[in-house]
Amino acid sequence: MTFASSSSSSTSSSSSTPQANPNRWKALTILSLAQFLIILDTSIIGVALLTIQQHFGITQTDLQWIFNAYVITFGALLLLGGKLSDIIGQRKVFTLGFLVLTGASVLAGIAISNDMLITARVLQGLGAALIAPSALSIVVNLFSANKSEMNKVMGIWGAAAPAGGTAGVFLGGIITAWFDWPWVFLINVPIGIAVLVLIPKLIPKGVKKKGSIDYLGALTITASIAILIYSIVTANENGWTSLQTISLLSLSIVLFGGFIAIEKRSKEPLMPLHIFRIPNLLSSNIVMALLGASWVSMWFFLNSCVNDKIHPFVN
């Protein structure tokens, strides 16, 4: 009797222990590639910017939007992408993100105008905002059962982003020199197709959570960030003390305040504000935001300066 009870308890215990996915390391390759590709798309256009500017005959301000369109959309919709991943399912959102990113890359590669290219970059940012949070959720779900594996995985995952940024500068130079600027976007297409083929085989469906999406919160934070960036980008032309710049900055602040108020009252907030009570989280986010802002701006203008110096000698 005792033996039977012990055996039954042992069987119950073993069945309740989550089994490791046998394809988890292969899946990690795809998920890390996704992270690599998202950051790659922020840096790969750097060397090609002067060629794009000359091709379309656009100003430096217009040129900034080819870069900003991707980054703003990506950053502004990242919270919404994470919420959609939780409710709809990680694999579905991950797949949708790659469909959007791949299609947008084709659109960018065949762009016949600057407006068409900027639209494609917005769509690329949308795809990235769907891919990034869903990919991270899948990684956590795949390796959460083993803490030692999780430490290794986070190291690999963390390295994928800077690797993508570095590789983007290198590849952008090679592609622009040997081919033409459309290929800095079209390089995503074969990678995207390969990932879409492998997703059903290697990526688990993930876990769905019950709940609703805070669309009002998503709308206010997206509008706040977009208006803030637009006001900063156009401030050099309009003047920092101009009515337009001051009005846009004020509107951005009001919308951000509205977002905070919405999140405080929402039963299922897009971003639970209590997470900032975690020690060091707020300071860490501020440091990372300043680091990202300084790195991206330095990278953009450094590429512009280098192109201005080198281009006359290349011709």
GIWO-V798683 format. One record per residue. RES is the residue in one small letter. PHI is phi in whole degrees, -180 to 180 (999 if undefined). NEAR is the number of other C-alpha atoms within 12 Angstrom. D_FIRST is the distance of its C-alpha to the first C-alpha in Angstrom with 2 decimals. Layout:
BEGIN
((RES:PHI:NEAR:D_FIRST) (RES:PHI:NEAR:D_FIRST))
END
This chain:
BEGIN
((m:999:7:0.00) (t:-64:8:3.74) (f:-64:9:5.37) (a:-63:10:5.14) (s:-64:11:6.21) (s:-65:12:8.55) (s:-65:13:9.80) (s:-63:14:10.53) (s:-64:14:12.25) (s:-65:14:14.14) (t:-64:13:15.29) (s:-63:13:16.42) (s:-66:12:18.23) (s:-69:12:19.96) (s:-73:11:21.04) (s:-84:11:22.57) (t:-77:13:24.57) (p:-64:15:28.02) (q:-85:16:29.03) (a:-71:17:32.45) (n:-70:23:35.13) (p:-65:15:36.33) (n:-100:21:39.87) (r:-63:29:39.98) (w:-74:24:42.60) (k:-68:22:44.79) (a:-63:32:44.50) (l:-60:39:45.53) (t:-60:24:48.68) (i:-67:38:49.69) (l:-67:45:48.85) (s:-70:35:50.80) (l:-62:32:53.62) (a:-62:44:53.72) (q:-63:37:54.11) (f:-59:35:56.73) (l:-68:42:58.65) (i:-61:45:58.75) (i:-76:38:60.44) (l:-56:34:62.53) (d:-70:47:64.14) (t:-84:44:65.41) (s:-111:41:67.25) (i:-69:40:68.25) (i:-83:47:71.13) (g:-55:45:72.81) (v:-71:37:75.20) (a:-83:40:75.84) (l:-60:45:76.97) (l:-65:36:80.64) (t:-63:29:80.74) (i:-64:36:79.17) (q:-61:28:81.67) (q:-70:20:84.59) (h:-64:20:83.27) (f:-96:22:83.07) (g:64:16:85.85) (i:-109:20:83.84) (t:-83:18:84.21) (q:-64:24:82.03) (t:-65:22:80.56) (d:-61:27:79.62) (l:-64:31:78.13) (q:-60:34:75.78) (w:-72:34:74.17) (i:-64:44:73.05) (f:-83:40:70.82) (n:-64:39:70.16) (a:-58:34:69.18) (y:-71:39:66.08) (v:-66:37:65.08) (i:-64:36:65.70) (t:-62:39:63.74) (f:-60:37:60.86) (g:-68:37:60.64) (a:-71:34:61.31) (l:-100:40:58.70) (l:-63:33:55.94) (l:-64:34:54.21) (l:-65:39:54.40) (g:-60:42:53.05) (g:-66:38:49.99) (k:-67:35:49.36) (l:-61:37:49.86) (s:-61:39:47.38) (d:-67:34:44.69) (i:-89:25:45.38) (i:-81:27:46.48) (g:124:30:44.27) (q:-63:38:44.97) (r:-67:40:45.60) (k:-63:30:47.92) (v:-69:39:49.99) (f:-61:45:50.07) (t:-65:37:51.35) (l:-60:33:53.86) (g:-60:40:55.10) (f:-71:45:55.84) (l:-63:32:57.55) (v:-66:31:59.79) (l:-63:44:60.47) (t:-67:39:61.33) (g:-64:32:63.57) (a:-66:35:65.26) (s:-67:42:65.94) (v:-63:30:67.74) (l:-61:30:69.74) (a:-66:37:70.69) (g:-68:31:71.76) (i:-105:21:74.12) (a:-56:26:75.38) (i:-108:17:79.08) (s:-152:22:79.59) (n:-65:31:78.40) (d:-63:20:76.99) (m:-66:23:74.96) (l:-68:35:73.61) (i:-64:32:72.66) (t:-60:29:70.88) (a:-64:36:68.92) (r:-69:40:67.99) (v:-61:36:66.74) (l:-67:35:64.49) (q:-61:50:63.30) (g:-63:41:62.38) (l:-62:41:60.46) (g:-60:43:58.50) (a:-64:50:57.76) (a:-67:42:56.61) (l:-83:45:54.02) (i:-73:49:52.92) (a:-58:46:52.53) (p:-70:36:49.94) (s:-68:45:47.88) (a:-64:45:47.85) (l:-65:39:46.68) (s:-63:34:43.87) (i:-65:41:42.72) (v:-59:43:42.86) (v:-62:30:40.73) (n:-65:31:38.12) (l:-71:35:37.99) (f:-118:28:37.54) (s:-66:24:35.95) (a:-76:19:32.56) (n:-130:20:34.19) (k:-67:14:36.52) (s:-67:12:38.18) (e:-68:20:39.08) (m:-61:23:40.28) (n:-62:17:42.76) (k:-65:19:44.22) (v:-63:30:44.37) (m:-64:23:46.23) (g:-66:17:48.69) (i:-65:25:49.36) (w:-62:32:49.59) (g:-65:22:51.92) (a:-76:19:54.15) (a:-64:29:54.61) (a:-67:28:56.83) (p:-64:26:59.45) (a:-64:27:59.44) (g:-66:28:60.38) (g:-64:29:63.13) (t:-69:24:64.61) (a:-65:27:64.38) (g:-62:34:66.01) (v:-64:30:69.19) (f:-65:23:69.39) (l:-67:30:68.71) (g:-60:36:70.99) (g:-66:29:73.86) (i:-65:21:73.33) (i:-64:26:72.94) (t:-65:28:75.98) (a:-75:19:78.10) (w:-96:14:77.19) (f:-121:18:76.45) (d:-157:26:77.06) (w:-58:34:75.50) (p:-57:32:73.62) (w:-75:31:71.31) (v:-71:40:69.85) (f:-99:44:68.19) (l:-70:32:67.76) (i:-62:33:65.72) (n:-70:38:62.79) (v:-65:28:62.95) (p:-63:21:61.61) (i:-66:25:58.89) (g:-63:37:57.94) (i:-64:23:57.85) (a:-61:21:55.67) (v:-65:35:53.17) (l:-62:28:53.12) (v:-69:17:52.37) (l:-85:23:49.45) (i:-55:33:47.85) (p:-62:19:45.93) (k:-84:18:44.57) (l:-116:25:43.57) (i:-97:36:43.34) (p:-70:33:40.21) (k:-65:26:40.85) (g:88:28:39.71) (v:-114:22:38.48) (k:-95:24:40.51) (k:-117:17:40.81) (k:-75:14:42.01) (g:156:17:45.31) (s:-121:21:49.07) (i:-101:27:51.72) (d:-83:29:54.25) (y:-66:24:57.30) (l:-64:25:59.77) (g:-63:35:58.46) (a:-63:33:58.63) (l:-66:23:62.17) (t:-69:31:63.47) (i:-72:37:62.10) (t:-65:32:63.29) (a:-64:31:66.72) (s:-61:32:66.91) (i:-67:34:66.21) (a:-62:33:68.48) (i:-68:32:71.37) (l:-60:30:70.97) (i:-65:30:71.22) (y:-62:30:74.08) (s:-65:30:76.04) (i:-71:28:75.66) (v:-65:28:76.62) (t:-91:25:79.71) (a:-65:23:80.75) (n:-65:16:82.92) (e:-83:18:85.04) (n:-85:19:85.09) (g:96:15:85.17) (w:-68:18:82.55) (t:-103:17:84.53) (s:-71:17:85.35) (l:-61:15:84.47) (q:-65:22:82.15) (t:-64:25:80.14) (i:-64:22:79.81) (s:-65:21:78.92) (l:-67:29:76.22) (l:-63:29:74.70) (s:-65:18:74.74) (l:-63:26:73.12) (s:-62:27:70.37) (i:-65:24:69.68) (v:-63:21:69.65) (l:-64:27:67.19) (f:-66:28:64.93) (g:-62:20:65.09) (g:-64:23:64.24) (f:-63:31:61.21) (i:-61:25:59.95) (a:-64:21:60.52) (i:-64:26:58.68) (e:-66:26:55.66) (k:-67:19:55.51) (r:-93:18:55.45) (s:-71:21:53.31) (k:-72:16:49.73) (e:-130:23:48.90) (p:-65:28:51.53) (l:-65:39:52.49) (m:-135:30:52.36) (p:-59:23:50.42) (l:-71:21:52.92) (h:-68:15:50.36) (i:-65:14:49.54) (f:-79:15:52.86) (r:-82:11:51.57) (i:-68:13:49.46) (p:-53:11:51.25) (n:73:12:53.65) (l:-67:15:52.97) (l:-63:16:56.31) (s:-64:14:58.35) (s:-64:14:56.65) (n:-67:16:57.47) (i:-65:14:61.06) (v:-62:15:61.50) (m:-66:15:60.11) (a:-65:15:62.35) (l:-66:15:65.42) (l:-64:15:64.53) (g:-65:20:64.13) (a:-63:18:67.35) (s:-71:15:69.36) (w:-68:19:67.97) (v:-66:24:68.56) (s:-66:22:72.06) (m:-61:18:73.04) (w:-64:27:71.81) (f:-63:31:73.75) (f:-74:22:77.04) (l:-64:20:76.74) (n:-63:29:76.45) (s:-63:26:79.41) (c:-65:18:81.52) (v:-63:22:80.67) (n:-62:26:81.50) (d:-62:21:84.80) (k:-79:14:85.78) (i:-85:14:84.71) (h:-55:19:85.70) (p:-60:10:89.51) (f:-76:9:89.18) (v:-67:10:86.90) (n:-70:8:89.52))
END
